[in-house]
Amino acid sequence: MTLADGSAGGDRFRARVRVGAVELVGAESYVHGTLTIGEPLVFRVAGRSRTAIDEELEVAAEPESLHWFDAAGRRL
């Protein structure tokens, strides 16, 4: 998942997310946020993220890079 740059993305997943937490884990960070429809989204970024709590971002990803989980946390 990357920050969206505004260019057309074809079949790319794109969404706006409000950041709720940033978890620094070694050489990467996990950003925990909420989509505009109220669903949670967690995504990984390289390095130490400078993303701020309550910041609103637009993110994008190729469909084959996404991992989906059910309400119990099991991968679909």
N, C-alpha and C positions, 0 to 999 in steps of 0.2 A: 504494500500500500504506500502511496506517495501523496504528497500534497498536490492537489490538482492545479494545473497551470492555466486553465481556461481554454485550452485547445480542444478541438473535437476529439472524442475518444472512441468512436465506433461502438463496439460492444462492451467497453469498459464499465465497470461498476463505479458510480460516482455518488457521493453523498455529502451532506453537510453534517458536521458533528460538533457538539459542545463538549469541551474537555472537562472531565471531572477529576482526573488524577493522572500523574505521570510516574511510572515506576522505572527507576534506573536499575538495570540488570547488566552489570559488566560493560561490554562494548556496545550495548544497545539499550533502547528504552521501550517500554510498553505504555501506550497512551490509552487510557480508559475514558470513554466518552458516551454520549447519548445522541442518537440520531434525532432529527426533527420530528419523527413519528413516535418518539419515546422509547425506542428499542436500544439496548446497549450495543456498543461496538468497541472492540479492543483491537489495536493494531500496533505493529512493531516498527520502529524507526531506528536507523543506524546511529550510533553515538549517543551522546547526552543531549536529549531533546531540550530545547529552550521554549517549548510550548508552555503557555501559562494556563492555570486553572481558570475556567469559565471562558477561555478563548474559543471562538467559533471558527472552524476550519472546513475547507472543502477537500475531501480526499478522493483518490481514484485508485483502481486496481484492475488488473486483467482478471477475467472470470476464473481462469485456472489457478490463480494465486489465492483464492478465497477458501476459507475453511468454515463450514457451517456446523452449528451445534444446536441440539434441542434444549428445552427448558431444564432438563436434568443435567446438562453439561456433556451429554454423549455426542460424539461427532456423527453427523449425518452422512 
